[in-house]
Structures are given as C-alpha cells and as structure tokens.
C-alpha cells in the first residue's frame, strides 16, 4: 500500500511539473496578434475615391489625365519630397553611427582591438575614426588605472613576502639565542661563566622574541593591505565593464528606436509614388502640371471606381495612426439585429485619411476604409455597425504581461 502511494505521489508531482513548464512555455513562446480596434459602419462604396498625399511635396511627374481609365495598382504620379529624403538620409547616418559605436563598446568589453575596415565609404570612415579615437582614449585610461592599481598591489605583496622571510629568519635566530641562553645558564650554574654573560644572552633572546612578535603582528596588516589592493584592481575592472555594458544597452535600445523610425520613413518614401487603389476613371485632377507644390494632406486625384465594393468605414484614435498602414489585414465583426453578431469577415486597409477629422463631440480621429473579402451570400446593409481589429504585429503573452513593468522601470530610472 505504501509503495502504491509513493508511486501516486511521483505521478502527481510529474503531472504538476509538466503542467507548470507547459504553462511557462505557452506564456513565453505562444504569440498572439497585436490589434488596433476601430468602430464604424458599413458603406456601399458608390462615391468617388479621393487620392490625397499625407506629406505633400513637389509633383515630379503626372502619368494620367482627366478621363483616363486606370487599373488598380497603376502608377499615377510621383512626388518629390526633399524633407522625407533628408530625414531618410539623416536616419541612415544615425543608424550607421550607432552600429559602429556598438562595435566599439563590444571591443572594449571584450578587451579586443577595434579595427577600421578597408572597404568603407568616407562617411563610415569618419564614424570609425571618431570611435577609434574614443576607444584608444578609454582603453589607455583603463589600462593606466589598472597598471597603477596592480603596481600598488605588487608593492604590498613584496612587503608581505619580505615580512614572511624576515619572520622565518627571526625564528631561526630566536631558536639559536635560546640554545645559547641555556648553554650559558648551565655554565653559570657550574660557575664556569659570569652571570653578566647570561644576562646579555637573556636580553638578546628577549629582543629577538619581541622583534619576531612585532613582525608577526605586521603580517596580518600587510595581508589586509594586499587584499584591499587586489579588491581595488578587481573593482576597477568590474566598474569598467559595468559602465560599458550599460552604455551598450542604451545604444542597442537607441538602434531599435532608429529601426522603428526607419519603418515609418520608408513607408513615407514609398508614398512618394501614387498608385490607383481601384479600377476606374480619373474624374478630376487637382494638380494638372508637374512641378506644382502639393501641401501636406492635399488632394491629387478623384477616381470613379468601376465596381462598387462594400467597405467598413471605421474611426481610429489619433495615437494609433502611426501603427496602421495601407494593406494591413483586419478582422471585421458585423453587428446584426438585436445585437447578435454574424461570422467575422476578413479584410485589408484600403485608405487612411491624410489628416485627422473631428466628430460632433470635438474628438479628433483618423478614418480608415477597410475593403472586405465577402464570400457567399451575405445580407449586408449600409449603416450596419462594425468592429474592426487591424493586425499590426504579433507578441508573446509574456511580453503583454511584463511590458507595463519594463515601461514603468524605464520611466522610473530615467533622468528628470
């Protein structure tokens, strides 16, 4: 009976352990969709499509005229925005600078040479030379500090070794003096030597004994000084690595921010080419000549579409605008009568308003048109309430749980 109970306990512990680690694995590795929620309504897309440009710029070329038939994805115009080009070049320079700085910090942490590659352009060479100068200065200061600390440590070790050698010599002298004192004492007892000679031997013995005692007491003091010097050397090394690792972490975070900014910059660069979102006819040109200046959010074309698709028109919070881009997939829940929702349908973001709008309550928002992929016979009517969930990425459950903690810590430890 006892054996069966032990086996049951083992099985029970195994199950608990398995469930625990399975839960940890799910939390750490199972990824879920990151979505942006927008609420709106269904609309039969009978109205013309207004093509706007969010950043504006100078019209470099116009490839269509009023009345032309266009196909979905056809290039209509190109926009020359020097600001976007300058921002892209500046961001690329910042990225390269941070990447080279990370290489320098890694070389300092690993205490390996920081070399300048041969096949690089002039701008990269400037960054490398600048970081190489910092590397040489930092490593010289570090090595000088280590050398000074190790010199003190070696001096203390030499003093300790001298103390040990001296103590060993005094121990031998004390042993010899003790023998001499006993020998003279025997001679005095036999009246073969003067008592003054014995007193001299006793005084010599006591002197050596006192000197040995003092020398032995100094040994612990010298050992403590050696330990302190060794600790200071290790402290210098650990502080150097700690400071460089902290600087490396900051630059890695900076690189991640630059990469995220590059995504937005590249997206705006792509917007320099204007494509038709549908098959249709150019109903109106708002700028008819190349070289014309287009303001940010300005209209370029009005297109009458061939087909009339059903779209979901939803409102997005202004804080979510930078996360949502044309072409992102979405899931749409369509509200039915009595609050009952039908089966969700998929879709993709077709258009986003170039500028924010204001509702009746004075709240600003962006409007997104989501083209729905409707299969089969669905009874859809304009005005139906919809909830759209636009997928912007994926994240593990652990990242959802700990993101507030990391964000709070980042704010707490930031300089005010």
N, C-alpha and C positions, 0 to 999 in steps of 0.2 A: 504493500500500500504506500509506504514512504517513497519507494523508488518511482511509482507512478506519479505521485505528487511532485517529485523533483523534475520528472520529465515534462509534466504540465507547466511547471514554472519556467523551464527553459524555453518551451514553445511560446509561452505567453510573452516572455522577455524578447524573444526573437521577433514576434509579431509587432510589439510596441516599437522596437528599434527600427524595423523595416518601414513601418508607417511614418515614424519620425523623419527618417532620412528621405523617404519618398516625398514628404511634405516640403522639406527643405529644398529638394531638387526642383519641385514644381515652382516654388517661390522664386528660386534663383534663375532657372533656365526657361520656364514657360513664359512666353511673351504674349502680350495682349495688344490689341490695337489702341493707338492714341487717336482720339477722335475730337473734332470740333463740332459742337452742336449748334444747329441753326433751326429756327422755327419759321414757317411761312405757309404758302398756299400753292395749289396747282394753278397753272395758267396755260391756256391754249396759245401757242406762240404764233399768233396771227400778225402781230405788229412787226414793223421793220426792226432790224438789228442796228444799233448804233455802235460803231467801232471807235473807241477812244484810246488815247495813249496816256498812261499814268504819269510818266516822267516828262513828256514833251521833248522838244529839241528842234533841230532844223531838218526839214524834209529833204532827204538826199535824192530820192527818186520816187516817182509815181508811175506804176506799171499798168494802171487801168484808168478808164474814163467813165463818165456817167453813161448808163445804158448798157455797159459791158456785162456779159454773163460770166460768172465766176464759179469755180468749183471749190468745195471745202478743202482747205489746206493750201490754196493757191496764194502765192506771194503777191501782195497788193502794193506795198510801199516799203521803203527803208527810211529809218530815222537816224540822223547823226546827232548823238548827244555827247558832247565833249565832256560833260560833267561825269557821266557814267564811265566813259573811257578813262578819265583821270582817276576816278575812285577805284576802278579795277586795277590800274597800274600801281596806285598807292597801296592798295591792299595786298597785291602780289609782292611788293617790296617789303612790306611789314612781315608777311609770311616768311619770306626768304631770310630776313634779318633774324626773326625769332628761331627759325630752324637752325641757323648757324650758331646762334647763342646757345641753343640746347646741346649742340655738338661740343661746344667749348666747355660747358658745365659738366657734361658727361666725361670729357677728358680729364678735367680737374678732379672729379670724384674718384675716377679710376686711377689717377696719377699716371696717365699715359700722355705721350706727345700730342699736341694739337697741330696738325699739318694743314697746309693750304693746297688744295688740288691744283693740278696744272691746267686742265681743260675747263675753265670757267670764264664767264664774261666779266667785263670791267666792273659792273655794279656788284656782282657777287665777290669779286676780288677785294673791293673796298670793305665789304662787310667782314670778310675773312681776316683782312689785315687788322681791322679795328678789334675784332675779337681775339686775334693772336696777341696784340699788344696787352689787352686785359689779362689774357692767360699768362703771359710772361711776367707781368707785374704781380698778379695774385700768387703765382707759384713761387716767385722769388721771395715775396714777403712771408709766405707759408714756410718755405724751406729755411729762411733765415731764423724765423721764430723757433722752428723745430731744432735747428742746429744750436741755437743759444740755450734752449732748454736741455737738450741732450748733453751739452758741454757742462752745464751745472750738475746734471745727473752723474756724469762720468767723474767729475771732481769729487762729489760726495762718495761715490763708490771707491775712489782711490784713497780717500781719507779713512773709510771704513776698513779697507784692506790693510792699510798701514797700522790701524789700531789693532786689528787681529794679529798681525805679525809681531807688533810690539808686545802684546799681551802674552803671546807664546814665548817670546824671549824673556820677559819678566818672570814667567812661571818657572823657566829653567834656572834663572838667576836666584829666585826665591828658594828653589829646591837645593841649589848649591850652598846658599847662605845658611840654610837650616842645618845642613850637614856640617858646615864649618863651625856654626854656633855650638852644636852638640859636641863636636870634637874638642873645641877649646874648653867647653864646660867640663868634660872629662879630665882634661889636663889640669884645670884649676882645682878640681876635686883631689887630684893626685899631687897638688902643689907643684906641678911641673910648668905652669904658666901663670902669668899675673892676672889678677881679677880685672884689671883695666882692659886687657885684651878681650876678655869675654864681654865686657860692656860695649866695646866697639863693635864686636860681631853682632850682638843683640840689636844695637842701634842700626847697623847696616841691614839686618834682616827686617826690622820694622819699617825702614824706609822703602825697601823693595816691595814689601807687602802693601803698604799704603799706596804706592805708585800703581801697583797692579790693580788694587781695588778701584782707584780712580779711573784707570784705563778701561776696566770692565764696565764701569758705570757709563762711560762715554760711548761704549759700543751701541747701547740701545738708542742713545740720542742720535748717533750717526746713522743707524739703520732707519730711524724715523725720517731723517732728512733725505736719505736715499729714496724711501718710499714716496715721500712728498714730491721729490723731483721727478720720479717715474710717473706719478699721477698727473703732474702738470704737463708732462710731454704727451701723455695719452689724452688729456683734456684738450690740448691744442688740436690734436688730430681729429678727435670726435667733433669738436666745435666747427672745424673747417668743413668736415663732411656734412654736418647737420645744416650749416648755413647754405652750402652749395645745393643740397637736396631740396631745401625749402625754395631756393631761387629756381631750381629746375622745375619743381612742381608748379610754381607761379607761371613760368614760361610755357609749360605744357598746357595749362588752363588757357593762357593767352592764345596759344596756337589753335586750340579748339574753338575759341570765340572767333578768331580770324577765319577759320574754315567755315563756320556757320555764316559769317558775314559774306564770305565768298559765294555761298549758295545764292543769297539774295542778289548780290552784284551780278552774278552770271545769269540769273533769271531776268534781271533788268536788261542785260546785254542782249539776251535772246529776244526781248520785246522790241529791240531796235528793228526787227523785221516783222512787218504786219501781215498776217495771213487771214484769209477768209475763214470764218468759223462754220459756214454753211454753203450749200449750193444755192445760187440765187443771182440777182441782178443788182448792179450798182445803181441805187436810186438817186444818191446825191453825193457830191464831193464837197467837203467843207473847205479844203485847201487844194486849189487846182494847179498850182505851179510849184515845181521843185525849187528849193531854196527858201520857201516860206517858213516862218517860225511858228511852231506849234507850242502853245502853253501847256503846262502840266495838267492832265485831265481833259485836254482839248479833244474835240470830235474830229475824226478824219473822214469816215465813210458812213453812209446809211445804206444798208443792204436789205432788199426784199427777198426773203428765202423762198425756195421752190416748194418744199414740203413744210407742213405745219406740225412740228413735234410738240409733245406735251412736256412741259418743264415744271420744275419745282422752284419757285422764287422764295428764297429764304433770307433772313436777316442774320448778319454776323456781327459780333461785338468788335468794336474798333481794335481792342487788344489782340484779337485773333487774326487780324488781316495779314500780318507778316508770315503767318504759318500756313495760309491757304493760297494755293496757286492753281491756275488753269490746268485741267487734265487730271487732278486728283480724283480718286474714286470715292463714292459715297453710298451709304445705305439710307433709303427713304422709307419711313413709316407713314402710311397714308391713313388718315382718320376716316372712319365710316360713320354711319348714322348711329346715334346713341352712344358715341364714344368708343365703339368697337373698332379696332384697327385690323386692316386686312394684312395679307402677307407682304413683308417688306420687299421693295424692289431695289435693284442696283442702279447706279448712275455715275456720271462724271461731271466735274465742274466745267461749265462751258464758258461762262463770262463772270467777271467780277467788276463791280462799278469802280471807275477810275478814282473817284473821290468819295468821301463819306457823305451820307444823306442824313436828314433829320426827320424824326417821326413827329406825330401830333403832340407828344409829351416833351419834346425838345431833346430827346435822347438821340445821339448820333450813332450810326451803324453803317455797315457796308452791305450791299445787296449782291447776292450770288445767284446765278441761274444754273440749275443742275439739270442736264439732259438725262431723261430717264430711259432705261432699257426695258421697255414693256413687252412682255411676251404673252401671247394668247389674248383672249377677250377679257378685258378688264373694264368694269364700269367706273370710269373716271370722269369727274365733272370739275369744271373750273371753280375755284374757291374752296375746294377740299383742303382741310388743314393737314399739313405735313410736318414731320420732324426729320430733319436731315442730319446724318452723322458722317462728317467728312473725315476720312482716314488720312492722317498726316505722318504716321510712322508706327513703330512698334516699340514696346518697352516691357521689361520683365516686371513681375509682381513685386519683387524686392526693390526695384527702382521706384515704383509707385510708393512703397511703404517708407523708404528711407530718404526720398527726395526732399520732403519738408525738413528733415533733420539736417541734411547736408546744406540746404539753402539757409536754414537758421544759423548753423555754425559759421557759414561763410559771412553772414551779416554780423554775427556776434564778434568774430575775430577780425573784422575789417577795421581800418583806422578811421577815426571820426574826424 
